[in-house]
């Protein structure tokens, strides 16, 4: 392959501005866009970026999403790539175009249907919650897929607490029960943040609101234990911490229906619920299923080779949660985690640069550095693997908290660089000292 001349820059289009897609756009902008070696375009349906692992904090009110959001247009200008607002809903491999649905605001069309050409396409659309077709789940539960959904949950939580404050007591069985379906990292971390939030709320003048009496937090999971995909020791430590906070845990319980009144399980057990959060399972967006003949699996993920190229089109790559990347014979595919997307963005930056130089593509090799689970201010637990040890090391307490905090900083460094991350950290510190511990509106 001959090197592509600067006069006719190669068009690299990245769809999805999540952790992996945004990091890739920033890296390619610096490497290729700055010197006009390629024209890099990032496409996303939102105007701002929020690191998805923070959504449970937005829902609980311990993080103001507006304070942590990054503007795509500003990032594009600073890092030499273009940004297009819109939601992808179609693809033509023959024309080498993607299609964006019209964008509406206040009922009026803001942007018409668009088509964007590409020479190389990278799909990094992430994932959304999978309700497995459970009756009532889509209509009667909140799915924490976006900052908008997290804010909606927070408003409902605050309103429930205000009603309890006004009545002076709980108005009935289950009215203030928050049921979280899914015992993975999102469900576990949300439960601890909620417990912390309600205790803080009672200190802000809600003298008639008693967290222990007026609010019950329940986790339901079909697996035998919480955090089923993580080491059992970590799972057991988390369960002990949550039970110490009086958070109810129901494992081996499959949810068969979600109604306005609550959650019904296959065992016949029913949990009356005021708010239901569905955090069990993921899938790629539904429109991705076999899109224009590309190979996908049962949860709509694009099947890719270890080069991250899709199996049926070498000019289309996929990364992050929306892709199924093999690790080796007899091994599961790369897990849908933030560290996977970060590693793939780093490799794909080098790989696409090599491609434009006429060199061979690199193959992705996933390195598991362990897992960390934050339980708000109460605790953080985790296991470290890979570079630090031949096995795994269990950690908890202050060290684990600092390492969890550093994961977010690592993402900020990849996007903003050292100077702006340093400034942002100081701004966070000042905001923490000046503002209430939780968002009250």
Secondary structure as UniProt FT lines:
FT   HELIX           6..8
FT   STRAND          10..15
FT   HELIX           19..28
FT   HELIX           29..33
FT   TURN            34..36
FT   STRAND          38..44
FT   STRAND          48..49
FT   HELIX           52..54
FT   HELIX           55..60
FT   HELIX           65..68
FT   STRAND          70..71
FT   HELIX           72..79
FT   STRAND          82..85
FT   STRAND          87..92
FT   TURN            93..96
FT   STRAND          97..101
FT   STRAND          103..105
FT   TURN            106..107
FT   STRAND          108..111
FT   STRAND          114..117
FT   STRAND          120..123
FT   STRAND          128..129
FT   TURN            132..133
FT   HELIX           137..140
FT   STRAND          142..143
FT   HELIX           147..167
FT   TURN            173..176
FT   STRAND          177..181
FT   HELIX           185..201
FT   TURN            202..205
FT   TURN            207..208
FT   HELIX           211..214
FT   STRAND          216..220
FT   TURN            228..229
FT   HELIX           232..244
FT   TURN            245..246
FT   STRAND          248..250
FT   STRAND          255..258
FT   STRAND          262..265
FT   TURN            266..267
FT   STRAND          270..272
FT   STRAND          275..278
FT   STRAND          282..283
FT   HELIX           286..288
FT   TURN            289..290
FT   HELIX           291..293
FT   TURN            298..299
FT   STRAND          302..304
FT   TURN            306..307
FT   STRAND          309..310
FT   TURN            311..312
FT   STRAND          313..318
FT   HELIX           320..322
FT   STRAND          323..325
FT   TURN            329..330
FT   HELIX           338..356
FT   TURN            357..358
FT   STRAND          370..375
FT   TURN            376..378
FT   STRAND          379..384
FT   HELIX           386..388
FT   STRAND          393..396
FT   HELIX           398..434
//
